[in-house]
């Protein structure tokens, strides 16, 4: 059997040479991600059973964010992993 090429599951990037404007944009993105993630974790705390992937109805409750649906889904998946599971 031939060797299979390993899948790359992540990629690295450096902001070492990024200009000031790009770093400011990244700070805004991280701040918004933290805010939305905290809102979703708070919603997860109120659920009886926390699913591994939050349904679209839950992530659509975040209406004041400029994130795309894909970004909200990513944030929701991370938030559901932080919230406690059933005991």
N, C-alpha and C positions, 0 to 999 in steps of 0.2 A: 504494500500500500504506500503510495507516495506521501511525502510529508505535506501537511496542509499549512498554508500560511496562517499565522495567528492573527485573529481579529484584533484590531486596535479599538479598545473600549473607551479610551480617552485621549485627549491631545493636550499637550502643554503649550503654554504661551507665556511670554514674558512681557511685563510692562516697564521693564528697565529703561528702554529707549523711547517710551511713549511721551508725547508732549503733554503739557499741563491741561489743555482742553480735554484730551482723551482720558486723562486720570480723573478729572472732575466728572466727566460723563460716567465713568465706572463707579465713582462714589455715589452718584445719584441712583444708579441701577442697584447697587448693593443696599442702599438705604431703603429703597422701595421693596426690594425682595425681602428684607428683614421685616418690614412692616406688614406686608401681605402674609408672610409665613406665620407671624405672630397671630394675626387675625384668624388664619385657618387652624392653627393649633388651638386657639380658644374655642372655635367651633367644634373641633374634634373632641375636646374635653366634655362637651355637652352630649355627645353621641353615646348610645348604649354600646354599640359595637363599631369599632373603628375599622373601616375597610382598608386594604393596602393601597387602593387607588380611589381617591375621593370621587364621588359621582359629579357629573357636570352641574347638577343643581346646587351643590354646595359651593363649588368654585365660582359659580355665576353670582353668588351673593356678594362677592367683592366687586362692587360697581364703580368705586372711585379710583380704580387703578388703571394705568395706561398699558398694563401688560397684555400681551396676546394670549389667546386661549392655550397655546402650547406652553407658554411661560407659567400661566396659572396652574396648568396640569402638573408641570414639573415641581412647582412650589407646593402644590397640594399633596403630591406623592411624598415629598420630603416631610411635610407637616404631619401626615398620617403616620409616618415612621417615628416621629418624636412623641406623639401623643400616646398615652397608655392604652394597651390592648385590653381585652376582656380578662377579668380576674376570676 
